[in-house]
């Protein structure tokens, strides 16, 4: 493909302006001191930086990309819509054709009885609107005291003030506290590193029982919603929920009339080998939030998709309407991109491909156990985590001061591969369209990076 060209002076000025005038999301000042990484083009599973260097992207452009970069069909859909109407808001009684087409398509692919969509501009907004739906649902049903929201430790639901209130990472919250009142945190279902210090074989789903006790202690009639990622995301490395856990949460919500919200912003749209992660366990929430893979990252878009049970509450006549608005929610061009993206996924059977390719990826990742510092390899479909440890048998951690995971990440970068790490946990979550040949290149890169770390730190 033809790459944009820049003079050395232009490159220098762009890098300086990036650091001077842009405040990056999730900034890392230590990395910024080294310099700005500026990307200018993409094709398939690869992106190119301003110097023309090509990188294999193993993190799918922050978990957004499903069908690869530079797909002509999505670009054409956006341009064709631009010929007629670039944007009109979904305000009061106004709709656009791409929005309606997308809502129809979502009703088709969503699990269970999730049929009606409220569009937003991002995943954080989707989670905020979902909780607003839950609270207003109770309000209209005469339960105005239901204001509490139960989330889980180590869950990520966004960085707006509301979404931060339900995000279970202290660092994400501490600068902005106090956040929304009534925000509570139950233990996670993270069996690889149990918050309660128990073993799965004997725990009896203690994490679920702890949530049940929390609901009882807080008074069930004060709890509006439980929000959770059915498969926790890249921040803690995709620990699969134990059998019976998600159904137990569903039963708990049904018993006490609590609205269950599943956040599938990260894991939706085929990444786990099914359209949505919750389908692996046969559990459907009352509201599901989606974003990222919805447009394959081509345009910003998010949504909260709810059951008729929830939505009909807002259709009881004047005064019952849902009190939510996002000016750019359901942006016309974004909806056109999403319709094209889902069309490609269905026609090319991308979800089924992810299930099969995921097995191939898993087998390759398991081979990394030849390195003594590779501990648990966990995940499903095309989302995986590789733990680097000091001792595989005990799971003891590597000395933090070594920062081995960052060394592996940087080695990959120098050798033309983008890798996400959370400390000594390596994350692999590429575009679902990645070929087996590209997966082999990715596995080879990981193998070389880990071997380099072993030699560098004498591990």
Number of C-alpha atoms within 10 A of each C-alpha: 7 5 13 12 12 13 10 10 9 12 15 11 11 16 16 13 12 16 14 9 8 8 9 11 6 8 9 9 10 8 10 13 9 8 13 14 12 14 15 13 18 20 14 18 25 23 22 20 16 20 17 15 10 19 21 27 29 23 22 27 21 17 25 26 27 31 26 23 22 17 15 9 14 25 14 14 20 22 15 14 19 14 8 8 12 14 15 15 17 20 12 8 6 8 14 16 13 22 23 14 14 21 21 15 16 20 18 13 15 19 18 15 17 24 20 21 24 23 29 28 20 21 27 26 25 30 31 23 25 29 25 18 26 26 24 24 24 23 17 15 10 10 16 15 13 22 22 23 24 21 26 22 20 21 23 26 29 21 17 13 17 20 22 24 27 31 25 21 16 11 9 16 18 11 9 11 11 10 16 15 10 17 17 19 20 22 19 24 27 22 19 14 13 16 14 15 9 16 14 15 7 8 13 11 19 18 21 20 17 15 22 17 13 16 23 14 9 13 13 19 18 18 28 31 26 28 26 26 22 26 28 25 25 27 15 15 24 21 23 17 16 13 10 12 18 22 14 17 20 19 14 20 22 12 10 15 15 25 26 25 26 25 32 26 30 26 31 25 30 23 28 27 27 21 21 25 27 23 16 14 15 11 18 22 26 24 28 30 32 27 30 26 30 27 26 27 24 23 18 25 29 29 28 28 28 25 19 16 12 20 23 14 19 19 13 11 9 7 10 15 16 16 11 13 15 18 13 19 24 30 26 23 24 29 30 27 30 29 23 22 23 24 15 17 21 13 8 13 12 24 24 19 20 27 20 14 22 24 15 16 23 18 11 17 21 15 13 20 16 10 15 17 22 23 23 18 21 18 23 23 25 27 28 24 26 22 22 25 22 16 14 17 10 9 17 12 15 18 11 10 6 12 12 23 24 19 20 25 24 18 21 22 17 10 15 18 22 25 27 23 23 16 16 23 24 22 25 28 26 29 29 29 21 23 14 13 9 16 19 14 14 24 18 14 22 22 20 16 21 25 18 15 20 16 10 11 10 7 13
